């Protein structure tokens, strides 16, 4: 069995909660970590208006202190570490400032997206953290490791957000041919059985996002949560229109905005801008992966993780019976 970095080695179940635009904030991260999996949020979710205190600093202070209190009160059941996602794209004007803040707070896990940069990985290492980079193909995976990433997040077909188009079997298989470090798999993972399946094809951990949209702690409006509960894989459309990069979105939200989800235009990747607000007409175009068919009610994040843990244990028992004949 592969040896994982200490930040990933002692989780309740082999799972990391993915950072979701708007949705992931301190409430959700704290609940995820206390329930035993890595919680995460995008640094850019911590927004502030001119003249206000730096929100990212406040979020890191709250998360760090609350998890420390939990660990002191529960020495036999400590919280999992947390992660912060940095959008490493030229349009992210806050990147340098946010890196300095995360370094000062000794963030244990750094997740990078849309560009691999040596200096970001070095900053993570300098404060005792690890860097995980998300990739949609084998070429990007090799570049990320060459630039100092410690592990890879294989974003396969069916994932929420900026998803790739490759089968998880192909993507993980190609990476495992040359890389023996940590691989996290993203793509329609929403049950304990699918966590075990991710491990069976060569990943070390599952990377789970969309199901957490329908949790009590998620920073999502009630209609968004209900749409996750009401929808399934057929309700997801793959489009580059909204950000310039292909991603998966809820068809009902696109229809409600007055567009035809089956006839969307493409967008130029050069139009990506992570320093600006979304166009007003796209404020309620909601992202989601294909795994939401397993989500049938809103619940606390801890309860959902309890369910995952029970399903994962049951799946391991069933697989042991199959293997042992």
LUMTORBA-864367 format. One record per residue (C-alpha): residue in three letters; x, y, z; residue number from 1. Coordinates in steps of 0.25 Angstrom, whole numbers. Layout:
<pt aa="ALA" px="X" py="Y" pz="Z" i="NUM"/>
...
// end
This chain:
<pt aa="UNK" px="0" py="0" pz="0" i="1"/>
<pt aa="UNK" px="5" py="14" pz="-4" i="2"/>
<pt aa="UNK" px="10" py="23" pz="8" i="3"/>
<pt aa="UNK" px="2" py="36" pz="8" i="4"/>
<pt aa="UNK" px="7" py="49" pz="14" i="5"/>
<pt aa="UNK" px="2" py="51" pz="29" i="6"/>
<pt aa="UNK" px="-8" py="61" pz="24" i="7"/>
<pt aa="UNK" px="-15" py="50" pz="17" i="8"/>
<pt aa="UNK" px="-12" py="38" pz="24" i="9"/>
<pt aa="UNK" px="-21" py="37" pz="36" i="10"/>
<pt aa="UNK" px="-35" py="41" pz="31" i="11"/>
<pt aa="UNK" px="-47" py="34" pz="35" i="12"/>
<pt aa="UNK" px="-50" py="30" pz="21" i="13"/>
<pt aa="UNK" px="-41" py="33" pz="9" i="14"/>
<pt aa="UNK" px="-48" py="46" pz="4" i="15"/>
<pt aa="UNK" px="-45" py="60" pz="2" i="16"/>
<pt aa="UNK" px="-57" py="70" pz="0" i="17"/>
<pt aa="UNK" px="-54" py="79" pz="-12" i="18"/>
<pt aa="UNK" px="-54" py="94" pz="-11" i="19"/>
<pt aa="UNK" px="-67" py="100" pz="-18" i="20"/>
<pt aa="UNK" px="-69" py="114" pz="-23" i="21"/>
<pt aa="UNK" px="-78" py="122" pz="-13" i="22"/>
<pt aa="UNK" px="-83" py="109" pz="-7" i="23"/>
<pt aa="UNK" px="-70" py="105" pz="2" i="24"/>
<pt aa="UNK" px="-68" py="114" pz="14" i="25"/>
<pt aa="UNK" px="-64" py="112" pz="29" i="26"/>
<pt aa="UNK" px="-77" py="106" pz="34" i="27"/>
<pt aa="UNK" px="-76" py="95" pz="23" i="28"/>
<pt aa="UNK" px="-61" py="93" pz="25" i="29"/>
<pt aa="UNK" px="-61" py="92" pz="40" i="30"/>
<pt aa="UNK" px="-73" py="82" pz="39" i="31"/>
<pt aa="UNK" px="-65" py="73" pz="29" i="32"/>
<pt aa="UNK" px="-52" py="73" pz="37" i="33"/>
<pt aa="UNK" px="-59" py="70" pz="50" i="34"/>
<pt aa="UNK" px="-66" py="58" pz="43" i="35"/>
<pt aa="UNK" px="-53" py="53" pz="39" i="36"/>
<pt aa="UNK" px="-50" py="57" pz="24" i="37"/>
<pt aa="UNK" px="-42" py="68" pz="19" i="38"/>
<pt aa="UNK" px="-50" py="81" pz="17" i="39"/>
<pt aa="UNK" px="-46" py="91" pz="7" i="40"/>
<pt aa="UNK" px="-50" py="105" pz="1" i="41"/>
<pt aa="UNK" px="-45" py="114" pz="-10" i="42"/>
<pt aa="UNK" px="-38" py="126" pz="-5" i="43"/>
<pt aa="UNK" px="-46" py="135" pz="-14" i="44"/>
<pt aa="UNK" px="-58" py="131" pz="-7" i="45"/>
<pt aa="UNK" px="-53" py="140" pz="4" i="46"/>
<pt aa="UNK" px="-57" py="153" pz="-2" i="47"/>
<pt aa="UNK" px="-57" py="167" pz="5" i="48"/>
<pt aa="UNK" px="-61" py="181" pz="0" i="49"/>
<pt aa="UNK" px="-51" py="192" pz="0" i="50"/>
<pt aa="UNK" px="-48" py="197" pz="14" i="51"/>
<pt aa="UNK" px="-52" py="184" pz="21" i="52"/>
<pt aa="UNK" px="-43" py="174" pz="29" i="53"/>
<pt aa="UNK" px="-37" py="163" pz="20" i="54"/>
<pt aa="UNK" px="-47" py="152" pz="20" i="55"/>
<pt aa="UNK" px="-38" py="141" pz="17" i="56"/>
<pt aa="UNK" px="-30" py="144" pz="29" i="57"/>
<pt aa="UNK" px="-42" py="144" pz="38" i="58"/>
<pt aa="UNK" px="-47" py="131" pz="32" i="59"/>
<pt aa="UNK" px="-33" py="124" pz="34" i="60"/>
<pt aa="UNK" px="-33" py="129" pz="48" i="61"/>
<pt aa="UNK" px="-47" py="123" pz="51" i="62"/>
<pt aa="UNK" px="-45" py="110" pz="45" i="63"/>
<pt aa="UNK" px="-31" py="108" pz="51" i="64"/>
<pt aa="UNK" px="-36" py="112" pz="65" i="65"/>
<pt aa="UNK" px="-49" py="104" pz="64" i="66"/>
<pt aa="UNK" px="-42" py="91" pz="60" i="67"/>
<pt aa="UNK" px="-31" py="93" pz="71" i="68"/>
<pt aa="UNK" px="-42" py="94" pz="81" i="69"/>
<pt aa="UNK" px="-49" py="82" pz="76" i="70"/>
<pt aa="UNK" px="-36" py="74" pz="76" i="71"/>
<pt aa="UNK" px="-33" py="78" pz="91" i="72"/>
<pt aa="UNK" px="-47" py="73" pz="95" i="73"/>
<pt aa="UNK" px="-46" py="61" pz="86" i="74"/>
<pt aa="UNK" px="-32" py="56" pz="87" i="75"/>
<pt aa="UNK" px="-36" py="42" pz="82" i="76"/>
<pt aa="UNK" px="-44" py="47" pz="71" i="77"/>
<pt aa="UNK" px="-37" py="59" pz="65" i="78"/>
<pt aa="UNK" px="-42" py="67" pz="53" i="79"/>
<pt aa="UNK" px="-36" py="65" pz="39" i="80"/>
<pt aa="UNK" px="-27" py="76" pz="34" i="81"/>
<pt aa="UNK" px="-33" py="86" pz="24" i="82"/>
<pt aa="UNK" px="-29" py="91" pz="10" i="83"/>
<pt aa="UNK" px="-29" py="104" pz="3" i="84"/>
<pt aa="UNK" px="-31" py="105" pz="-12" i="85"/>
<pt aa="UNK" px="-23" py="115" pz="-20" i="86"/>
<pt aa="UNK" px="-27" py="119" pz="-34" i="87"/>
<pt aa="UNK" px="-13" py="120" pz="-41" i="88"/>
<pt aa="UNK" px="-18" py="128" pz="-53" i="89"/>
<pt aa="UNK" px="-12" py="142" pz="-58" i="90"/>
<pt aa="UNK" px="-26" py="148" pz="-55" i="91"/>
<pt aa="UNK" px="-26" py="145" pz="-40" i="92"/>
<pt aa="UNK" px="-20" py="158" pz="-35" i="93"/>
<pt aa="UNK" px="-21" py="154" pz="-21" i="94"/>
<pt aa="UNK" px="-12" py="142" pz="-23" i="95"/>
<pt aa="UNK" px="1" py="148" pz="-17" i="96"/>
<pt aa="UNK" px="-6" py="154" pz="-5" i="97"/>
<pt aa="UNK" px="-14" py="141" pz="-2" i="98"/>
<pt aa="UNK" px="-1" py="132" pz="-3" i="99"/>
<pt aa="UNK" px="5" py="141" pz="8" i="100"/>
<pt aa="UNK" px="-7" py="139" pz="17" i="101"/>
<pt aa="UNK" px="-8" py="124" pz="15" i="102"/>
<pt aa="UNK" px="7" py="123" pz="18" i="103"/>
<pt aa="UNK" px="6" py="131" pz="31" i="104"/>
<pt aa="UNK" px="-6" py="123" pz="36" i="105"/>
<pt aa="UNK" px="2" py="110" pz="32" i="106"/>
<pt aa="UNK" px="-9" py="104" pz="23" i="107"/>
<pt aa="UNK" px="-7" py="89" pz="23" i="108"/>
<pt aa="UNK" px="-12" py="86" pz="10" i="109"/>
<pt aa="UNK" px="-11" py="95" pz="-3" i="110"/>
<pt aa="UNK" px="-20" py="91" pz="-15" i="111"/>
<pt aa="UNK" px="-16" py="98" pz="-28" i="112"/>
<pt aa="UNK" px="-24" py="100" pz="-40" i="113"/>
<pt aa="UNK" px="-23" py="106" pz="-54" i="114"/>
<pt aa="UNK" px="-8" py="106" pz="-55" i="115"/>
<pt aa="UNK" px="4" py="100" pz="-48" i="116"/>
<pt aa="UNK" px="14" py="109" pz="-42" i="117"/>
<pt aa="UNK" px="27" py="106" pz="-35" i="118"/>
<pt aa="UNK" px="26" py="118" pz="-25" i="119"/>
<pt aa="UNK" px="13" py="113" pz="-20" i="120"/>
<pt aa="UNK" px="17" py="99" pz="-17" i="121"/>
<pt aa="UNK" px="30" py="105" pz="-10" i="122"/>
<pt aa="UNK" px="21" py="114" pz="-1" i="123"/>
<pt aa="UNK" px="13" py="102" pz="3" i="124"/>
<pt aa="UNK" px="26" py="94" pz="6" i="125"/>
<pt aa="UNK" px="32" py="105" pz="13" i="126"/>
<pt aa="UNK" px="21" py="105" pz="24" i="127"/>
<pt aa="UNK" px="20" py="90" pz="25" i="128"/>
<pt aa="UNK" px="9" py="88" pz="16" i="129"/>
<pt aa="UNK" px="7" py="79" pz="3" i="130"/>
<pt aa="UNK" px="2" py="84" pz="-10" i="131"/>
<pt aa="UNK" px="-8" py="76" pz="-19" i="132"/>
<pt aa="UNK" px="-11" py="81" pz="-33" i="133"/>
<pt aa="UNK" px="-24" py="77" pz="-41" i="134"/>
<pt aa="UNK" px="-22" py="72" pz="-55" i="135"/>
<pt aa="UNK" px="-31" py="67" pz="-66" i="136"/>
<pt aa="UNK" px="-21" py="60" pz="-74" i="137"/>
<pt aa="UNK" px="-7" py="52" pz="-73" i="138"/>
<pt aa="UNK" px="1" py="64" pz="-80" i="139"/>
<pt aa="UNK" px="-4" py="74" pz="-69" i="140"/>
<pt aa="UNK" px="-1" py="64" pz="-58" i="141"/>
<pt aa="UNK" px="14" py="62" pz="-63" i="142"/>
<pt aa="UNK" px="15" py="77" pz="-63" i="143"/>
<pt aa="UNK" px="10" py="79" pz="-49" i="144"/>
<pt aa="UNK" px="19" py="69" pz="-43" i="145"/>
<pt aa="UNK" px="31" py="75" pz="-50" i="146"/>
<pt aa="UNK" px="28" py="88" pz="-44" i="147"/>
<pt aa="UNK" px="28" py="82" pz="-30" i="148"/>
<pt aa="UNK" px="13" py="78" pz="-27" i="149"/>
<pt aa="UNK" px="13" py="66" pz="-16" i="150"/>
<pt aa="UNK" px="0" py="60" pz="-22" i="151"/>
<pt aa="UNK" px="-10" py="60" pz="-33" i="152"/>
<pt aa="UNK" px="-25" py="62" pz="-33" i="153"/>
<pt aa="UNK" px="-30" py="55" pz="-46" i="154"/>
<pt aa="UNK" px="-42" py="62" pz="-50" i="155"/>
<pt aa="UNK" px="-50" py="52" pz="-59" i="156"/>
<pt aa="UNK" px="-63" py="52" pz="-67" i="157"/>
<pt aa="UNK" px="-75" py="55" pz="-58" i="158"/>
<pt aa="UNK" px="-68" py="64" pz="-48" i="159"/>
<pt aa="UNK" px="-74" py="77" pz="-44" i="160"/>
<pt aa="UNK" px="-68" py="90" pz="-47" i="161"/>
<pt aa="UNK" px="-57" py="91" pz="-58" i="162"/>
<pt aa="UNK" px="-58" py="76" pz="-61" i="163"/>
<pt aa="UNK" px="-49" py="68" pz="-71" i="164"/>
<pt aa="UNK" px="-55" py="59" pz="-82" i="165"/>
<pt aa="UNK" px="-47" py="46" pz="-79" i="166"/>
<pt aa="UNK" px="-52" py="34" pz="-73" i="167"/>
<pt aa="UNK" px="-46" py="32" pz="-59" i="168"/>
<pt aa="UNK" px="-41" py="18" pz="-63" i="169"/>
<pt aa="UNK" px="-32" py="24" pz="-74" i="170"/>
<pt aa="UNK" px="-28" py="37" pz="-66" i="171"/>
<pt aa="UNK" px="-24" py="30" pz="-54" i="172"/>
<pt aa="UNK" px="-18" py="18" pz="-61" i="173"/>
<pt aa="UNK" px="-9" py="27" pz="-70" i="174"/>
<pt aa="UNK" px="-4" py="35" pz="-58" i="175"/>
<pt aa="UNK" px="-1" py="22" pz="-50" i="176"/>
<pt aa="UNK" px="8" py="17" pz="-60" i="177"/>
<pt aa="UNK" px="19" py="27" pz="-56" i="178"/>
<pt aa="UNK" px="14" py="34" pz="-43" i="179"/>
<pt aa="UNK" px="14" py="26" pz="-29" i="180"/>
<pt aa="UNK" px="10" py="38" pz="-21" i="181"/>
<pt aa="UNK" px="-4" py="42" pz="-16" i="182"/>
<pt aa="UNK" px="-15" py="43" pz="-26" i="183"/>
<pt aa="UNK" px="-29" py="48" pz="-23" i="184"/>
<pt aa="UNK" px="-40" py="45" pz="-32" i="185"/>
<pt aa="UNK" px="-52" py="54" pz="-35" i="186"/>
<pt aa="UNK" px="-64" py="51" pz="-44" i="187"/>
<pt aa="UNK" px="-78" py="47" pz="-39" i="188"/>
<pt aa="UNK" px="-73" py="41" pz="-26" i="189"/>
<pt aa="UNK" px="-85" py="42" pz="-16" i="190"/>
<pt aa="UNK" px="-86" py="29" pz="-9" i="191"/>
<pt aa="UNK" px="-77" py="20" pz="0" i="192"/>
<pt aa="UNK" px="-77" py="9" pz="-11" i="193"/>
<pt aa="UNK" px="-71" py="19" pz="-21" i="194"/>
<pt aa="UNK" px="-60" py="23" pz="-12" i="195"/>
<pt aa="UNK" px="-56" py="9" pz="-11" i="196"/>
<pt aa="UNK" px="-57" py="8" pz="-27" i="197"/>
<pt aa="UNK" px="-47" py="20" pz="-28" i="198"/>
<pt aa="UNK" px="-37" py="13" pz="-19" i="199"/>
<pt aa="UNK" px="-39" py="0" pz="-28" i="200"/>
<pt aa="UNK" px="-35" py="7" pz="-40" i="201"/>
<pt aa="UNK" px="-22" py="13" pz="-34" i="202"/>
<pt aa="UNK" px="-26" py="26" pz="-27" i="203"/>
<pt aa="UNK" px="-23" py="28" pz="-12" i="204"/>
<pt aa="UNK" px="-34" py="36" pz="-8" i="205"/>
<pt aa="UNK" px="-48" py="41" pz="-14" i="206"/>
<pt aa="UNK" px="-50" py="56" pz="-16" i="207"/>
<pt aa="UNK" px="-65" py="59" pz="-14" i="208"/>
<pt aa="UNK" px="-72" py="73" pz="-16" i="209"/>
<pt aa="UNK" px="-86" py="73" pz="-22" i="210"/>
<pt aa="UNK" px="-93" py="65" pz="-11" i="211"/>
<pt aa="UNK" px="-88" py="75" pz="-1" i="212"/>
<pt aa="UNK" px="-96" py="86" pz="-8" i="213"/>
<pt aa="UNK" px="-109" py="80" pz="-2" i="214"/>
<pt aa="UNK" px="-104" py="80" pz="13" i="215"/>
<pt aa="UNK" px="-108" py="90" pz="24" i="216"/>
<pt aa="UNK" px="-95" py="97" pz="25" i="217"/>
<pt aa="UNK" px="-93" py="100" pz="10" i="218"/>
<pt aa="UNK" px="-93" py="114" pz="6" i="219"/>
<pt aa="UNK" px="-104" py="111" pz="-5" i="220"/>
<pt aa="UNK" px="-118" py="117" pz="-6" i="221"/>
<pt aa="UNK" px="-129" py="108" pz="-3" i="222"/>
<pt aa="UNK" px="-133" py="107" pz="-18" i="223"/>
<pt aa="UNK" px="-119" py="102" pz="-22" i="224"/>
<pt aa="UNK" px="-120" py="91" pz="-11" i="225"/>
<pt aa="UNK" px="-133" py="87" pz="-15" i="226"/>
<pt aa="UNK" px="-129" py="86" pz="-29" i="227"/>
<pt aa="UNK" px="-118" py="77" pz="-25" i="228"/>
<pt aa="UNK" px="-128" py="68" pz="-18" i="229"/>
<pt aa="UNK" px="-137" py="68" pz="-29" i="230"/>
<pt aa="UNK" px="-127" py="65" pz="-41" i="231"/>
<pt aa="UNK" px="-119" py="54" pz="-46" i="232"/>
<pt aa="UNK" px="-108" py="51" pz="-56" i="233"/>
<pt aa="UNK" px="-118" py="54" pz="-68" i="234"/>
<pt aa="UNK" px="-119" py="68" pz="-63" i="235"/>
<pt aa="UNK" px="-105" py="72" pz="-65" i="236"/>
<pt aa="UNK" px="-99" py="79" pz="-77" i="237"/>
<pt aa="UNK" px="-85" py="81" pz="-80" i="238"/>
<pt aa="UNK" px="-81" py="95" pz="-86" i="239"/>
<pt aa="UNK" px="-70" py="105" pz="-87" i="240"/>
<pt aa="UNK" px="-80" py="117" pz="-88" i="241"/>
<pt aa="UNK" px="-80" py="122" pz="-74" i="242"/>
<pt aa="UNK" px="-65" py="123" pz="-71" i="243"/>
<pt aa="UNK" px="-57" py="120" pz="-83" i="244"/>
<pt aa="UNK" px="-54" py="106" pz="-78" i="245"/>
<pt aa="UNK" px="-62" py="93" pz="-79" i="246"/>
<pt aa="UNK" px="-70" py="90" pz="-67" i="247"/>
<pt aa="UNK" px="-83" py="83" pz="-63" i="248"/>
<pt aa="UNK" px="-96" py="91" pz="-59" i="249"/>
<pt aa="UNK" px="-110" py="88" pz="-55" i="250"/>
<pt aa="UNK" px="-119" py="89" pz="-67" i="251"/>
<pt aa="UNK" px="-131" py="94" pz="-60" i="252"/>
<pt aa="UNK" px="-123" py="106" pz="-55" i="253"/>
<pt aa="UNK" px="-119" py="109" pz="-70" i="254"/>
<pt aa="UNK" px="-133" py="108" pz="-74" i="255"/>
<pt aa="UNK" px="-138" py="117" pz="-63" i="256"/>
<pt aa="UNK" px="-128" py="127" pz="-68" i="257"/>
<pt aa="UNK" px="-135" py="127" pz="-82" i="258"/>
<pt aa="UNK" px="-125" py="119" pz="-89" i="259"/>
<pt aa="UNK" px="-126" py="106" pz="-97" i="260"/>
<pt aa="UNK" px="-117" py="96" pz="-89" i="261"/>
<pt aa="UNK" px="-116" py="87" pz="-101" i="262"/>
<pt aa="UNK" px="-111" py="98" pz="-111" i="263"/>
<pt aa="UNK" px="-101" py="106" pz="-103" i="264"/>
<pt aa="UNK" px="-90" py="114" pz="-110" i="265"/>
<pt aa="UNK" px="-75" py="112" pz="-107" i="266"/>
<pt aa="UNK" px="-66" py="122" pz="-101" i="267"/>
<pt aa="UNK" px="-52" py="126" pz="-103" i="268"/>
<pt aa="UNK" px="-43" py="121" pz="-91" i="269"/>
<pt aa="UNK" px="-35" py="135" pz="-92" i="270"/>
<pt aa="UNK" px="-48" py="141" pz="-86" i="271"/>
<pt aa="UNK" px="-46" py="134" pz="-73" i="272"/>
<pt aa="UNK" px="-45" py="145" pz="-62" i="273"/>
<pt aa="UNK" px="-45" py="141" pz="-47" i="274"/>
<pt aa="UNK" px="-43" py="155" pz="-43" i="275"/>
<pt aa="UNK" px="-57" py="159" pz="-47" i="276"/>
<pt aa="UNK" px="-71" py="156" pz="-43" i="277"/>
<pt aa="UNK" px="-80" py="147" pz="-52" i="278"/>
<pt aa="UNK" px="-89" py="154" pz="-62" i="279"/>
<pt aa="UNK" px="-102" py="157" pz="-55" i="280"/>
<pt aa="UNK" px="-110" py="148" pz="-65" i="281"/>
<pt aa="UNK" px="-101" py="136" pz="-60" i="282"/>
<pt aa="UNK" px="-102" py="138" pz="-45" i="283"/>
<pt aa="UNK" px="-111" py="126" pz="-43" i="284"/>
<pt aa="UNK" px="-105" py="117" pz="-53" i="285"/>
<pt aa="UNK" px="-101" py="106" pz="-44" i="286"/>
<pt aa="UNK" px="-90" py="96" pz="-45" i="287"/>
<pt aa="UNK" px="-91" py="81" pz="-41" i="288"/>
<pt aa="UNK" px="-85" py="68" pz="-44" i="289"/>
<pt aa="UNK" px="-93" py="55" pz="-49" i="290"/>
<pt aa="UNK" px="-93" py="48" pz="-36" i="291"/>
<pt aa="UNK" px="-105" py="55" pz="-30" i="292"/>
<pt aa="UNK" px="-115" py="44" pz="-33" i="293"/>
<pt aa="UNK" px="-110" py="38" pz="-20" i="294"/>
<pt aa="UNK" px="-115" py="51" pz="-12" i="295"/>
<pt aa="UNK" px="-129" py="51" pz="-8" i="296"/>
<pt aa="UNK" px="-130" py="60" pz="3" i="297"/>
<pt aa="UNK" px="-123" py="72" pz="10" i="298"/>
<pt aa="UNK" px="-115" py="68" pz="23" i="299"/>
<pt aa="UNK" px="-104" py="73" pz="31" i="300"/>
<pt aa="UNK" px="-90" py="70" pz="26" i="301"/>
<pt aa="UNK" px="-86" py="61" pz="37" i="302"/>
<pt aa="UNK" px="-99" py="52" pz="35" i="303"/>
<pt aa="UNK" px="-95" py="51" pz="20" i="304"/>
<pt aa="UNK" px="-81" py="47" pz="24" i="305"/>
<pt aa="UNK" px="-86" py="37" pz="34" i="306"/>
<pt aa="UNK" px="-94" py="31" pz="22" i="307"/>
<pt aa="UNK" px="-82" py="31" pz="13" i="308"/>
<pt aa="UNK" px="-74" py="24" pz="24" i="309"/>
<pt aa="UNK" px="-85" py="13" pz="26" i="310"/>
<pt aa="UNK" px="-86" py="11" pz="11" i="311"/>
<pt aa="UNK" px="-71" py="10" pz="10" i="312"/>
<pt aa="UNK" px="-70" py="0" pz="21" i="313"/>
<pt aa="UNK" px="-81" py="-9" pz="15" i="314"/>
<pt aa="UNK" px="-75" py="-8" pz="1" i="315"/>
<pt aa="UNK" px="-61" py="-13" pz="6" i="316"/>
<pt aa="UNK" px="-68" py="-25" pz="13" i="317"/>
<pt aa="UNK" px="-76" py="-28" pz="0" i="318"/>
<pt aa="UNK" px="-63" py="-27" pz="-8" i="319"/>
<pt aa="UNK" px="-55" py="-36" pz="2" i="320"/>
<pt aa="UNK" px="-66" py="-47" pz="0" i="321"/>
<pt aa="UNK" px="-65" py="-45" pz="-15" i="322"/>
<pt aa="UNK" px="-49" py="-46" pz="-15" i="323"/>
<pt aa="UNK" px="-49" py="-58" pz="-5" i="324"/>
<pt aa="UNK" px="-60" py="-65" pz="-13" i="325"/>
// end
